[in-house]
Amino acid sequence: MENYQVSVKKTDALSPTELLTIMQERVRVFVVEQACPYQEIDGQDEMALHVCFWQGSELVAYARVIPHLDGRHISFGRVLVKAPYRGQELGKALIRRTLAEIKNRFPQQEVQIAAQAYLTSFYATFGFTAISSPYLEDGILHIDMVRPS
């Protein structure tokens, strides 16, 4: 982790270059790499908190935290590690940092996510349990998971 700079910013605190870099990488992974045409940039980005791992100006890992209006839970998603950096435990480090930010900024709120189904056991290592049956979202199998506060 010492080779990476971590930034955690709300959307309106991102520089135009940071925002464009995040959006380009999200589209590259979630639309192009996963061959899943959908509206990747959505209305939730406006209120999001962006957890980024950078190596210089290169985004190497990313997650988006979304506070929900009900005030009872938080979610995160758009979790990615750029292809050349996979297999280096960055995904685990990213989730640990994301959960630490959530605990610090949104204490006592449970975390609920819509995980891609193949990652169920990965998220279980962080205390998440499935609360739904698998379902298709944008052509990809997902499952709702929750982690108590």
Buried (B, 14 or more C-beta within 10 A) or exposed (E): EEEBEBEBBEBEEBEEEBBEBBEEBBEBBBBEEBEBEEEBEEEBBEBBBBBBBBEEEEBBBBBBBBBBEEEEBBBBBBBBBBEEBEEBEBBEBBBEBBBEBBBEEBEEBBBBBBBBBEBBEBBBEBEBEBEEEBEEBEEBEBBBBBBEE
